[in-house]
Amino acid sequence: MPIIVNLDVMMAKRKMSLNELSVKVDLTLSNLSILKTGKAKAIRFSTLEAICKVLDCQPGDILEFVWE
């Protein structure tokens, strides 16, 4: 898949656990885990916005396009 999810990298930089992010973003742990592992098929802009606010980052810090 040419879209890489770097959520784990941003969480590590902010020293934030998946549980903590889940609570702050108000997203289930399982859905956040699916996103983190790159298995998600889509993400809502509202979810991306909430994650960016909590992690104090830009969408491009979390999502990356890689040519195959």
C-alpha positions in Angstrom: 0.0 0.0 0.0 1.5 3.3 -1.0 0.1 5.2 2.0 2.2 4.7 5.2 0.7 5.5 8.6 3.4 6.9 11.0 1.1 7.2 14.0 3.4 5.0 16.1 6.3 7.4 15.3 4.4 10.5 16.4 3.1 8.7 19.5 6.7 7.8 20.5 7.9 11.3 19.9 5.1 12.6 22.2 5.7 9.7 24.7 2.0 8.8 24.5 0.5 5.3 24.8 -2.2 3.9 22.6 -4.6 3.9 25.6 -3.9 7.5 26.4 -4.4 8.6 22.8 -7.6 6.5 22.6 -9.1 8.4 25.6 -8.0 11.8 24.4 -9.3 11.3 20.8 -12.4 9.5 22.0 -11.8 6.6 19.6 -12.0 2.9 20.5 -8.7 1.2 21.2 -9.4 -1.4 18.5 -10.1 1.2 15.8 -7.0 3.2 16.8 -4.9 0.0 16.7 -6.2 -0.7 13.2 -5.1 2.7 12.1 -1.8 2.5 13.8 -0.9 -0.8 12.1 -1.8 0.5 8.7 -4.7 -1.9 8.2 -7.4 0.9 8.0 -9.1 1.4 4.7 -10.1 5.0 5.4 -9.9 7.7 8.1 -12.4 10.4 8.7 -11.1 14.0 8.6 -12.6 14.6 12.0 -10.6 11.7 13.4 -7.4 12.9 11.7 -8.1 16.4 13.1 -8.5 15.1 16.6 -5.3 13.0 16.4 -3.4 16.0 15.1 -4.7 18.3 17.9 -3.8 15.8 20.6 -0.3 15.0 19.1 0.3 18.6 18.1 1.3 17.7 14.5 0.2 18.0 10.9 -1.6 15.3 8.9 1.6 14.9 6.8 3.4 13.8 10.0 1.0 10.9 10.3 0.3 9.9 6.7 3.0 9.5 4.1 2.7 8.6 0.4 5.4 6.2 -1.0 5.7 5.4 -4.7 5.7 1.7 -5.4 
